[in-house]
Amino acid sequence: MVMNMKQQLVMYLHGGSGNHGCEAIVNSTCHMIEEIPKLLVTNSEEEDRFYSLGGLCDILQENKIAEHFFAHVWYYAWRAVFHDPESFMRYRFRNVLGKHLMPLYVSVGGDMYCYDISRKEAVLANRTFQKAGAKTVLWGCSIEPDLLREPEIVDDMKRYTLITPRESITENALKDAGITENVKYFPDPAFFLQPEETSLPDGFAAGKTIGINVSPMIVRHEKVDGITIRNYRELMEHILEDKNNSIALIPHVMWKNNDDRLALEELYRGYEKDERVILFPDMPCQKIKYVISKCRAFIGARTHATIAAYSSCVPTLVVGYSVKALGIARDLFGSEENYVLPVQSLEEAGELIRAYDWMMEREGEIRGRLENVMPEYCARAGEAGEEIRKIWKRETEKR
């Protein structure tokens, strides 16, 4: 059933709030542009209503062609005969196309151009909305510089009315590719996310607890089998040598094939009776940010878990693998060196301990740096909403 969707801003390419980074982007964006009516077209309506987004925008489940046999056969045949790859996208988003065409479409999947499969989706979706006569925005994105050497991607970037890269590596790569007129740099929207207070367990000592996040994603990028979990477990032992320290194991993505809890449960094994090691349950993004804000320091794999830490002025070590981790650290500290430990570089035991010790030796300096830059940096993230307002006003006045 299609709801009345007159004059709504459409947010699309949202994977669902089971990834709390995706949730944080949409949550923050909704608060930036509260006065604009918004519709989230989502891959998982159930997840979005379960967490924090239900009261912030209208939510519409996108059409899943794989779940409808006859539609799948029809569109597959159509695409093969007429060489029309956008036909799947027209089915997927048919409730916001045609007579339901909206003034503005915002791609909230900031990572879509980071991976081969999702990149194809992003290109096709952008082309589909453009051909339908809509304006599109690529919101809070990261793009590997090498990708912008591909003519198809450069052409695709030029179709967007606005692109907001979330770090300078992507911004500079876009400009080097000749894409300048529609590019405006703003920090990731999730820097604008407001924490929501939640109860903390007895073993959690605010200001003395080290937050830890690890993901199956970084494990898949390791070059030496098992080296990531081994380094994390050794780090835990090292942290607990100081009797004043506690550890909080904090999941940030709960998707079936990419669930942080699987890796964290492996780390938790053997510590179940240790009151100084806490495995946190799933919770909405704003509550996760509150928990992270109470940590003394944070070691994280998920970008938006580390954004929650950075924006709370918590000294943070990123165990990363991509341009987004490198770019954000470079923008905050002038260099990613010592602030990001590429998982691909892990080759032996003790490397994570050494990186952690380097950070903790400079704990006060790093916290001071974050306290100095974060107010303006987070405010700048929120200012991106004004760019949306300008486009929205212009497009709605045409109708």
N, C-alpha and C positions, 0 to 999 in steps of 0.2 A: 504493500500500500504506500503510495507516494503522498507525503504530507504537503501542506501549502508552503512552498519554498520561494515565494516572491522576494526578490531583492535580498538575497543572503550571500554573504561571502562564503565560498566553499573552501574548506581545507581538505586536501586529498593526499594520497600516498601515505596514509597513516596506518602503521602495522598493528596497532592495538596497544592498550595501556599495560599489558603484561610485560612490555618493555617500558620501564619507568622513565627512561630517557625520552621515548616518544611521548609518553604522558606529560612529562615536564615541559616539553616544547609546546604542546597544545595548551596546557594549563596556563603557561606564562603568556602565550600569544593571546588567549582569550582575555586575560586581565589587562593586557596592553591596549586592547581595542574593545573595551566593554560595551561601548555605545553602538557598535556595528553588529547587526544580526548575523549570526554565524551558523554554518552547517558543517559538521564533521562527517565526511564520507569515509567510513572506516572498514578495515578488514575484520574487526572484531567488536561489534556493538556491545556484546556481553561484557567484555573486559572494560570497555570505556565507561559503561554504566556502573560497574562494580567498584571502580576506583573513584577518581575525582572529577571526571569530566561531565557527568550527567547534568549538573546544574549550571554549567558554564556555556553550553551551546546545544543546538539541536544535533542529534546523532542519527545517521542513516547508514545501515549496513549496505556496503557495496555488493553488487551482484557477482557471485562466484561461479564462473562458467563451468568449472570442473565438477560442480555439484549438480549440474543439470544436463543430463545425458543428451537429450535431443538438441538443446541449444548448443552444446559443445560440438556435436557432429555438424550441425548446420553452419556454425561460424568457422569451424575448421575447414570445411569444404569451400565455403565462400572465400576464405583467406587464400587457400591454395589455388583456386581457379582465377580469382581476380587480383591476386598479388596485393592484397589489402590487409597489411598487418595491423592496422588500427581498428579493424572490425572487433577484435576482442576487447579493446578499450571502450569502444562505443557500447558494447554490451555491459561491461563492468560498471560504467558510469552513466548508463542510459537515463537514470532518474534525475540527472543534472545536465542533460543535454537536450537538444531540440527545443520544444516549447518550454522546457524547464531551465533553459540556459541562464546562467547567473552573470552578474557584472564582473566578478573577479574570482580567480582560482589560485589558491596558495598551496604550493607543494611543501608540506611540513616534514617530509622525509629527508632530513639533512644529509643522511648517509647514502642516499639512493645512487649517487654517482661514484661511490666508493667500491661497488661490487658489480661484477659482470651482469648477473641476472637482473638485479634491480635497476641497473643503468638503462637497460633496454626498456624496462617498464617506464622509467622516467621520461625517456625520449619520446616514446609512443604516446604517453599521456599528454605531454606538452603539445605534441603535434596535433593530437585529437582535439584538444580544447581550442588551439589556435585556428584550426580549420573550421571549427564551429562558430568562430567569431568572438571568442572570449579572450580576456587578458589574463596572463599568468605571472606568478611570482615564485622564484626559487628562494626558499626561506632558510636562513641559518645553515648554509651548506658548506661542505668540504669537498674538494675535488683534487685528485692527484694531478700534479702538473703535467706528467707525461700524457695524461688523457686528453689534455687540451691541444695536443698536436694532431689529433684526429679531426679532419674536416667536418665529419658528421656532428661531432660534439660541439665544435665551434659554431656551426650553423644553428644547432639546438639552443645554445646559450643566447644567441642573438634574438631568438623568438621571445624570450621572457621580457616582460615589461620592466621587471626589477629582479636583480639578484643580490642577496645579502650574504656574502661570504662571512663566516664566523671567525676566521683567523687570517693573518696576513700572507701566509704561504699561498692559500687559494686566491686571495685578492690579487697578489702580484702575478700569479700564473694566468689569471683571467686577463689582466692588463697586458701581459706579454703576448697573449694570443690575439690582441687587438680588440678585446671586449671591454669597453670602458664606459660607454654612455649609460648603460643600464645597471652599473655595479656600484653599490654603496656598502662599505664595511660596517658591520655591527657585531659585537660579541654574541655568542650563542644565546638564543632567547631564554634558555633555562637559567642564565645568570640572574634573570629577573624573578625567578621563582621564589615565593614566600614560604618559609617553613611553617609547619603546623605542629604545635606542641603535642607530644604523646608521652605516655608513661614509660619510664626506663626501668629495667629490671634491677634487682638489688645488687648484682655483681658489677653493674656499670657505674664506674666512678668518673663523673664528669671531669674533664681536664686531665685524667690519668689513663684514659682508655685509648688504645690504638685501634683505629678502624681498618678493617681489611676487606677488600673485595677482589674476587678472582672470577674468571669466566671461562667457559668451554671454548670461547672464541680465541682467546690468547693461547690456550693449550694447543689448539689446532695450528697455530702459527709457529710453535716452537721448532727448533732445528734438531734438538737432542731429545729423544723420547723420555718423558717423565721429568725433565729438568725443571719445569715450572712449578709443579706441586712440590717437588723436593726442596726447591729454594724457599717456597712459602712456608713449608713445615719447619725448616731450619730457622727461618726468621721468627716464627712463633716461639720456638724454644728460646731464641735469643732475647726476644721481648720479655718473656716471662722470667728470665733470670733476675730482672729487677722486680722485687716483690711488691713494689708500689704499682706496677703496671697491670692493666687488664687488656683483653682483646675482644673486640666486637667483630664478628663475621657477618657482613652485611650484603645480602643479595640485591641485585638491581634489575635483573631480567629473569622472567619466569616462563618464558616460552618453552613449549614441549621439547623442541630440538635444540634449545640454546639456553638451558636453565642453569643459572648461577648456583642454585642450591645443590646441584650434583657435585660440583667442584668444592663448594664450601663444606658440604657434609663429609667429604673425604678429608678435608683439613681438620674437621671437628672430631673425627674418629680418634678415640683415646683420651679426649678431653671432656667427655660427657659429664664427669663428676667434678671437674675443676670449676669452681665458682668464678674464676677469673677469666674464663673463656665463655663467651655468650654467642650462640647462633641465633641471629634475629629472624623472626618470621617475615613473611611477605606483608607489605603495607603500601599505601599510596605514596606517590613521589614526595609530597610535602612533608609527610611524617618521616620518610627516610632522610630527607634533608635535615630535619630537626635532630635526628639521632646522630648524623654525621657531624653536625655543628657542635655537638657536645664532646667530640673526640679531641684528644690532644694532638694527634697526627693521623694521617690517612694514607694507606697504600691501596691504590685502586686500579682495576683494569678497565672498567666501563667508563666511557667518557663522561657521561652525565652524573655518575657517582662522584667522579673527581671534580666536576663543575660544582656540585653541591658542597664539596669540601673547600675548593678555592674560594667560592663566593661567601663562605662562612669564616674565611680567614684562618683555615686549618692548614698547617704545613702538609704538603701533599707530594707523594711520589707516585708517578704514573707508570704502570707497567703496560706499555702500549705497543702499537705496531703500525700506526697509520698517520697520515698527514694531519688529521684533526688533533691528535695528542701532541704532536711536535709543534704545530702552529700555535695552539693555545698557550703552551708553556713558553714558547719563544716570545709571544706578545706580552706575557705577564712578567717574565724575568729577563728578557733580552737574549736568552739562549735556552735551548732545551737540554743542554748538557747537564747531567746530574739531576735534572728534574723529571726526565723521562728515561726509563730503562726499556729499550726495545726488546720484546720477548725473543726476537730472532737472534739476539746477541747472547742470550743465556747459554753458556756452554759448560759451566762447572758449578759445583756447590759453593755457596757463600757469596755469590754475586749480589743477591738481593740484600743480604745483611750489610754488605759494604755500602750499597746505595742508601740503605736506611740509616746507617750510622753517619754518613756524610750529611744527610738531611737533619738528623737530630742534633748533631754538633752545631748546626746553624739554625736551630729551631726558632730562637728569638728573632734572629735577623729575617728569616723567611716570613714569620708571622707579621713582623713589622712592615715588611714590603707589601704583603697582602692587605693589611689594614690601611696602608697608605693609598693603594691603587684601586681597591675594590669598590668604594662608594661611587666613584666616577665611572668605573668600568661597568658596574651593574646598572647604573642609571643610563649609560650609553646603550646597553642592551634594550632597555625599555623604550628608548627613543626611536627604535626601529618602527614602533607602532605608528608613528606620525607619517612615515612613508606610505604605509598601507592606507591611512586615512586620506592622504592626498589622491592616491589612485582611485580609491573607493568613491570619493566625492566626484571626481572627474567622470568616472564611468557611470555612476548612477544618475548624474545630471543629464547625460545623453539620452536617457530612457524616458 
